[in-house]
Amino acid sequence: MVKSIMIYTLLLTVIDLLINLTINLLQKNPGGVILISMVLRILCLFILFPFISLILSYFIIQNKANIRLTILITSVIVYLLIPLIIYLLKSNNKGLLSVFIDLHLKFNLFSLIFLPYIIACIIAFYISNKFELF
């Protein structure tokens, strides 16, 4: 099960990085923004996703057949943690709820932060099911 989660995490990260890079290039963002975005995505996805998945699979879902459910729940949890990470990294007077709302209402922020992750989750889950990685 750990192998499946790590393969899925690698697949998710690669797809997310490719989509994020494409969107950044289409929006003509400077190279520094693209590099920072890619490094943060790699760190967040490679640390958060396997950690949360393994905790969920160990404590809650101890059945190999339910690894798909673990992956889906973890995807939602990581999606909800992204605004918290951004809130902790930014130094401003906005509250967490304000950051969460801004990230969803401002299209340029949504397309840079959440859209690649959502699309990557869908594609990675489809590929994983198609090739029976779990």
C-alpha positions in Angstrom: 0.0 0.0 0.0 2.9 2.4 0.8 4.3 1.7 -2.7 0.9 2.6 -4.3 0.6 5.8 -2.4 4.2 6.9 -3.3 3.6 6.0 -7.0 0.4 8.0 -6.9 2.1 10.9 -5.2 4.8 11.0 -7.8 2.3 10.8 -10.6 0.2 13.6 -9.0 3.2 15.8 -8.5 4.5 15.4 -12.0 1.1 16.1 -13.6 0.5 19.1 -11.2 3.9 20.6 -12.1 3.3 20.3 -15.8 -0.1 21.9 -15.6 1.2 24.6 -13.3 4.1 25.3 -15.6 1.8 25.6 -18.6 -0.5 28.0 -16.8 2.4 30.1 -15.6 3.8 30.3 -19.1 0.4 31.2 -20.6 0.0 34.0 -18.0 3.6 35.1 -18.8 4.6 35.1 -15.1 8.3 35.9 -14.4 10.7 33.0 -13.9 11.1 33.7 -10.2 7.4 33.2 -9.6 7.4 30.0 -11.6 10.4 28.6 -9.7 9.0 29.5 -6.3 5.6 28.0 -7.3 7.2 24.7 -8.4 9.4 24.3 -5.3 6.4 25.0 -3.0 4.3 22.5 -4.9 6.9 19.8 -4.8 7.5 20.3 -1.1 3.8 20.4 -0.2 2.7 17.5 -2.3 5.7 15.3 -1.4 5.4 16.0 2.3 1.7 16.4 2.9 0.2 13.9 0.5 2.1 10.7 1.6 2.0 11.7 5.3 -1.7 12.3 5.4 -2.4 9.2 3.2 -0.3 6.9 5.4 -1.9 8.2 8.6 -5.4 7.8 7.2 -4.7 4.3 5.8 -3.1 3.2 9.1 -5.6 4.5 11.6 -8.9 4.7 9.7 -8.8 2.5 6.6 -6.9 -0.6 7.3 -8.2 -2.4 4.2 -6.3 -2.5 0.9 -9.5 -2.3 -1.0 -10.2 1.1 0.4 -7.0 2.8 -0.8 -9.0 4.7 -3.4 -11.1 6.2 -0.7 -7.9 7.1 1.2 -6.5 8.8 -1.8 -9.8 10.8 -2.4 -10.0 11.9 1.2 -6.4 12.9 1.3 -6.9 14.9 -1.9 -9.7 16.9 -0.3 -7.6 17.4 2.9 -4.6 18.7 1.0 -7.0 21.0 -1.0 -8.2 22.4 2.3 -4.7 22.8 3.7 -3.4 24.8 0.7 -4.9 28.1 1.9 -3.5 27.5 5.4 0.0 27.1 4.0 -0.4 30.2 1.9 -1.7 32.1 5.0 1.3 31.0 7.0 3.8 32.0 4.3 2.3 35.4 3.6 2.9 38.3 6.0 -0.3 40.4 5.9 -3.2 41.4 8.0 -5.8 39.2 6.3 -7.4 36.4 8.2 -7.4 32.8 7.1 -11.0 33.0 5.9 -10.2 36.1 3.9 -7.2 34.3 2.3 -9.4 31.2 1.5 -12.1 33.4 -0.1 -9.5 35.4 -2.1 -7.9 32.3 -3.5 -11.3 31.1 -4.8 -12.7 34.3 -6.0 -9.7 35.8 -7.9 -9.4 33.8 -11.1 -5.7 34.4 -11.5 -5.0 33.0 -8.0 -7.4 30.1 -8.5 -5.9 29.2 -11.8 -2.3 29.2 -10.4 -3.0 27.5 -7.2 -6.1 25.3 -7.2 -6.8 24.5 -10.8 -3.6 22.6 -11.5 -4.1 20.6 -8.3 -7.7 19.7 -9.2 -6.9 18.7 -12.7 -3.8 16.7 -11.6 -5.9 14.8 -9.0 -8.5 13.8 -11.6 -5.9 12.7 -14.2 -3.7 10.9 -11.6 -6.7 9.1 -10.2 -7.9 8.1 -13.7 -4.4 6.8 -14.7 -4.0 4.9 -11.4 -7.4 3.2 -11.9 -6.7 2.5 -15.5 -3.4 0.8 -14.9 -4.5 -0.7 -11.6 -1.8 0.9 -9.4 -4.0 0.1 -6.4 
